């Protein structure tokens, strides 16, 4: 669970993990939260955005923040954008875990120490990658930083993590907790790389939460935030761009794909983004199939529409449906995440899809619908429909009791699903229909 976009309570405490690139910050973050949430890789620069997770040090609950490696880059670049994210984390932080690696003290470490001192932060010096007692003999140089006794540990092996937990606990205020806020549904943003997912997330949150650059693949970790729209509390998740495994060139990219897939499975409603200029790519159809097979609520969001000139929307929609196989009830919306054009419209549509995703149809209405189906498009003569009931929501699941169900083929089942979609205005949702044999006359 990530940091919530909520008013900070006086008791809410943030603990930030900072340091130069590739010293094991994300490995330590994963170790402290007890799961693999932050992507780790042998190459530096893997983490770019801030990641938040609730974690308890005994009874004290705080937000732990993972950050990218700081490099104090002045020119406009991806590294400079990462530095800005680290700075935001330091502004929020009450306690800072300053992570170095054994045998690797550099001028960048001294520069960060001076920065932290000017911020008057409570600093805990962590020396990582101390895998053996032999490495522990190399700690003397870290006293030169003037931060007191370092905690020597190995984040990857879990060595001396208990000592760090105790040091953090002692540095925290006597009372700290995080107010728990319930959200109504999960809204995920997915799509191919560089389609504007992070720009859309920032626009919806009205803040620069995600690093945005012109480089494809900037986002790697899944970012989560809670926000309100029209009085509804919604959890928003931004993901890395999805592409096929065979195109992946690193462990970090593969784990990003896993996180994006997992996000689809846990989402309720999904914005599938398409770059209007590039149009649907080879993987767009595959992404939509993942969403459809998972039976999630879906809205196709064509981003960067402000850059397209002289092409009618209707013609563009027809092309999308033809190339990607979008179902007739899947909304297709046109926006500019950069300028904010039509952002409210896609959120209004998301609420409509949510209503369809959670619809509960009375049995009386279902059986009236069934009678209309039998009159207009009856099944095979040996098939007898008995009655239909709804047994689940998110997505809607209907059970049709029938005699001789084996005589109902896939085409007729698909016809029933489409009839339910049209009959009950199930916008953006694919209901499920199960046939159950009814032996009673």
N, C-alpha and C positions, 0 to 999 in steps of 0.2 A: 504494500500500500504506500502511496506517495504522499508528499506534503499536500495539504488541502489549501485551496485558495480561500482562506477564511480570515477573519479578524484575529490577530494574534492575542491570545490570552496572556496575562502577566505570568502565568505559571508555565507557559510553553517555552521550552529550551531547545536550542539548536546546537548540535555538535558537528563541526565541519572537519573533514579529513582533507588536508592540503599537502602539497609538496611538488617537487619538480616531476617531470614525466618519468614513468617506468620505475617508480620506487615501490610499487605494490599497494597503492592506495585502494584500488578497486578490490583486490584480493582481501585486504583488511576489512573493507566495507562488507563484503560477502560473508566473511568470517564472523563479524560482530552481529549481523542480522540473522545468521544461521541458514542462509540459502544463497543460491547463485542468482542474483538479480543484475548486478553490474557485469558488463562484458569485460573479460580479461584476455590479454594477449601479450606475447613476448615483445611485440613491437610497441614503441612508445606512441602516445597520442590516440590511444583507443577510446578513452572516455573524453567526451566533449561537453555534454550537457550536465547540469546538476541533477543528481538522483537523490531522492528522499525516501526514508523508510522509518517507520516507528520502531523503536527498540527500547528495551528495558534494561537498566542497570539496577538490579534488585527491584525495589518498588518504584524507582524513578523512571518515568517514561519520557523519552526525548525524540526529536527528529534527528536522525543521523544523515549527514549530507556527504555524498561522494562527489568529487570534483575532478576535472581534467588537470593534467600537469601544467603548472604555471611556468611561463618562460619570459614574461615581461617584454613581449614583442610590441614595438610601437607602430610599425607599418600595418596597413590594412591587410589582413590575411586570416586564414582559418585559426591559426595559433593565437592571433590577437583576439578573435571572438571568444576562444576558450578562456583566455585570460580575463575577459570581462565577466564570464560566468563564475570564475573563481572569486573575483572581487565581490559579486553579489552574494555568494555564499559567506564570505568573510564579514560582510555587513550584517548578515543575519546571525552569525555564530556567536554563541555565548562562551563556548569552549572550543579550542582548536587543537586537533591532533596533527602536529607537524611531523610528517613522515619523511625520513631519510633512509638511505640504504647503507649497510655496513661497508666500509671501504670506499664509499663513493661521495664523500663530502666535497662540495664544490662552491665556487663563487656564487652560484645561483641560490644555494642554501643560505648563505650569509645575507644575500639580498632579501630573501623572503623573511628571514628573522628580523631584519630592520623594519620591513613593512609591518610585520605583526606587532612589533614593539610600539610603533607609532599608533596602532589601532587600540592599544591597551587591552589586548585580549588575554584570557586565561589560556596559557599554552602548555600542552603536554608534548614533550619531545619523544618521538617513537623512532627507534632504529630497527628497521625491518631487514629480513633475510639473514637473521642471526640463527642459522640452522643448527650449529654445533657450538660446543664450549670453546672451540678454537676460534670461532668468529667473535665470541664474547671478549677476547683479548684485544680486539681492535676498537673498543669503545672510547678510549681515552680522548681521541680527537674531537669527540662530540661535546665534551665539556667546554671547548673553546667557544661554543655558540652562546654560552652564558644563560642557558635555560635550565640549569640544574641537572639532576640525575636523569639520564634517559631510560626509557623502558625498552629493553632489548628483547625482540621477539621474532618469530617467524609466522607471518600471516598464513602462508601456504600450508604449514604443518601444524598450526595451532599452538606453537610453543610460546609459553608465558602470556597467553591471552588473558588468563585470570588476573595477572598482575595489572594489566592495562585496565581491565574492568574495574578493579578496585581503585585505581588512580582516577579514572573518570568519575566514578561514584563520589569520591571525596571532593572533586572539583565542582560538582553540581550543587545548586541551591537545595536547601532542606526539603522544599516541596516543588515538584515539577511533574506535570501531567499534560496530556493532549486531549482537549475536548473531542469527543467522538461525534461526528455529524453523519447522519444517514443520507445516502443519495438514492435517487429513484431508479436510475438505470445507467448502464455503461454505454458510452458512445465512443467508438474507435474510428480513427482516421487511418486508412490504409491506401496503398497504391504503389506504383512503380517509383524508382528513385527520381528525385528532383521534380516531382509533380506539384510541390507546394504544400505538403502536409504540415510542416512545422510553421510555415507562414500562416496557415489557416488556424492552427492551434493558438498561435500568438494573437491573432485577430479575435478569436472567440474569447480568450482570457483577458484581452485588452492590456497585455503586457508582453515584454520580450522574455518569454519563458524558455523557448527552444532556440538553439543556435541555428541561424539561417545563413546559408552561403550559396554561391552559384555552383559549388562542387557537389556532384551527385554522391550520395552516401554519407552526407554530413551527420545525419541522425543515425545512431547505432542502438542505443538503449531505448526501451519503451518508456516514455514519459507520461506520468499520470497527474492530473489535477482535478479538483472539484470546482465547479462554478454553478451559478444560478442563471436560469433563463426562464422568463415568464413565471417566476415563482416556483420553479422546479429545480431541485438539486440534482446535478448530473455529474457523473465521473467521465472525464475526457481523457482519452489515451492516444498519444501520437506514436507511430511506429517507424522503424527503418523501412526504406523502400524494399518491396518484395521482388525478387527475381529468382529464376530457377537455380537449383543447387549446382548444376554443372557450370554455371557462370561464376560461382563463388571462388575466390582465390585465397581466403584466409579463414582461420578458425573464428575470428571475430565476426566476419560476414555470415558464416554459417549459424552462429549463435544468434545474430540479429534476425535471421530468417526464422529460427525456432521461436524467438520472442514474438515476432509478428504473427506467426501461425497460432501461437498460444493466445495472443490478443484476440484474434478472430473467434477462437473457441469460447472465450470468456465474455465477449461483447454481447450486448443486446441489439444495438443498432450500429450500422457501419456506414461511414462515408467512404465510398470508393472514388478516389481522386484520379482524374485524367487531365494531363496537360493539353489544353485546347490546341496549341500550335503543333505539337507532335502527334496528337491524336492517340487512339488506342494502340498500344504496343503488343508485342507477341505474348507477354505475360499477363496482360489485362484480362483476357478471357479466362486464363487459369485462376487468377485471383478471384474473379467473380464466381467461378465454379466452386472454389473453396467456401465462399460465403453462402452460395445457394445450397450446397451439400450440407452445410452446418445449419441451414434453415434460420439464418439470422435476418433481422430487418435490414434492408439495404437501400441506400440512395446513391445514385451515380452523380458525382459532382464534377462538372467540367470546369476546371480552374483556368485562370489567365484568359478568360473570354474577352477581356478588354484589348487583347493583342491581336484578335482575329478581325479582319476587315472584309466586308463584302460577301460573307457566307451566312445565309439564313439559318436560324436555329433549327427549324424543322428538317432541313436537309441534313444538318449535322447529326440530329437525333436519329434519323433513318439510317445513316451510315453506322452509327454506334450499335444500333440494334442488329443490323445486318452482320457486322464484323464480330461482335462480341456475344451474340445470342442472349441479350438481356430480355427478361420476361416482360410481358406487356404491362404488368402492374408495378414495375420497378421505376420509381420517379427518376427523371434526368433533369438536373438543375444546372444553371450556368452562373458562375460567380467570378469575382476577382478577389482572391484572399489578400492581395497586396493593398488594394484600395478599399476593401470592405464591401464592395458591391454585392448585393443579394445575400449577405451573411445571415440577416434575420430570416430571410425566406427559407434557407436550408434548415435553420433551426425550427421554424414553424413546421416544416415538412417532417423533421425528425420526431416532433411531438405527435404528428398524425400517424407516422409509422409505429411509434410506441403504443398508441391507442389500439392499432390493429394487432400488434404483437401480443397485447395483453387482453384482447377482446374475449368476452364470455357470452356465447350465444345461447339463449334459452332453448331447451329441448323442443318446445312447442314450435318455435320458429324454424328450427332445423328440419323438423318433420314436414312442415308446410313447404319448405324448400325442396325436400325430397319428393314430395308429390308433384311439384312443378317439374322436377327433373324427369320423373317417370313419364309424365305426359309429353314433354317436349323432346326427350331423347331417351327412350326406354332401353334398358339392357336387353340381353338375349332372352328369348321367351321362357327358358327354363330357370332364369334367375328371378328371385323374388326379394325385393327390398323389404325389410321389416321396419327398422327405425334407426335413427342416428342420434348420437349423443356426443357432447364435447367432454373430454376427460382431462385436458391439460391446456395451459397457456404457455407463452414464451418458448416456442411458437405454439399457435393453436393446434391441438390434436383432436381429431374427430374419429369416432369409431362407428362404422356402419355395419349393423347386423344384417346378414343376408343369407339366403339359401342358395346353394350351389356357387359359392364364391370363386371356385376354380374356373368358372366360365367367364369371369370378369377379367379382361386382359389389361395390359399396361396402358393402352390407349384410352380405354374407358375410365380407368383410375385417374389418368391425367385430366380427362374431361371433367370428372367430378371435382378435382382440385381447382381447376380454372373456374368452374361454376361457383364454387364456394368463394373464391377471390372476388368474382364479379357480384355475387349475390349479397355479400356482406362487406363490400368495400375494403378488402384487406390490402391496403396500399403498402407496397414494399415488403410484403410478407409472403412466405410460401408455407401454407398450412400443410399438415400431415394428415393423411387419411389411412386408417387401418380397417381392413375387412375382417369381420369375425363371423364364422359360420353359426347360423341359428337353426337348430334342428326342430324347434317347435313349429307346428303347422300354423 
